[in-house]
Amino acid sequence: MNLRVSSGILRGRYIKVPDTDLRPTEEKVRSAFFNTLFSMIEFENRKFLDIFSGSGIFAFEAISRGFCKSCSIELNQKAASRIRTSAAELGIKDDVSVINADAFSLNFAAISEQFNTIFLDPPYALGDKMPDLLDKITDSGIVGEVCVIVVEGNSETAWQKAGWNSKIKKFGGTYLTIFYNWE
């Protein structure tokens, strides 16, 4: 399977998706996500973190649309390797880093960067574990002063934390729960 970068400097370029049990996000949902995100923050000189990265398409879209750096976290070793290969094929290997690890056991505080957008696309069966993971992420020090955290799922993600607001976007059976740390 191949996925197409939908906009930006890499628009129309394709990446290969490894033969795994990945569930890539539809292009129309990716486009709607970035359009929504663009209405909330500027992309230039911002950093993007893609957790449960799968194919890495969100990290590549982020770079294509103007983010200066993307980091992908993916547990599946074959998928993580393919993300690195795809980044090289797209000519953006210096802009995309890959961490081959389990997001639930990862020490986020060891990541020496802060991110302005954090996207989580877990297997839908793990949706109930997202509030604890969001607490772990926001307590780790990797959240930028201006940050949007988005969880994709088959239902809303219920999470509340002081200083964070939320809104929901629905695309067919896909929900994007959007959390942001400003009024």
Order of alpha helices (4+ residues) and beta strands (2+ residues): beta-beta-alpha-beta-alpha-beta-alpha-beta-beta-alpha-beta-beta-beta
